[in-house]
Amino acid sequence: MVAKLHLALDALPEFTGLANPIGRLLLTRDMDAIENAFDAAKYGSFAPELPMEVIIPSLADDSLAPAGKHVLSAQVQYAPYDLKGGWDARRDEFLEAALNSLAAYAPNIRDCISSVELLTPADLEQQFNARGGHWHHAEYAIDNWWVQRPTYGASQYQSPVTGFYLCGAGSHPGGGIMGLAGANAARAVMEDN
């Protein structure tokens, strides 16, 4: 239950209490805010205060934006796939909640924005074939957790097709930039050969 927010920025936003916003920023007031956001999504809505994971990759790779400009990417939690009223009708409302949530930590963010892209769970499904908009290729649920990723019968990096191995975000231990699913799949290939 995530939406992706991408911002093109004319300047680096100023984060309260943070001199250099390099790395992964986890933005939320507290655990209650996380729980409230999850509860809202569970019932087909979204909270006015949205937790998010933010990176500004142009701080590490200046080829991503012109000199003095930046890009920001956020995984905005919790965005239900089946939003009451539909994403077409409520996209702008969700975007406003996400920007307000971001502005609570980077008060000048709106002054920096030159372009916005919001990918809802429905967009993620349509554009990337991520069923249900699950950014890790499947919802983490007890029947596809840990070594049963992505599902029983296609886990431990082996698929039902001989010689075809799985190593994407749907494989254990999940996505992100750690590369462990790929390393583990490579080990499985070497053990089988």
Secondary structure, DSSP 8 states (H G I E B T S, - for coil): -EEEEEEEESS---BTTBS---S-EEE-S-HHHHHHHHHHHHTT---SS--EEEE-GGGT-GGGS-TT-EEEEEEEE---SS-TT-HHHHHHHHHHHHHHHHHTTSTTHHHHEEEEEEE-HHHHHHHH--GGG-TTSS---GGGSGGG-SBTTB-TTB-SSTT-B--STTSTT--SSS-HHHHHHHHHHHHH-
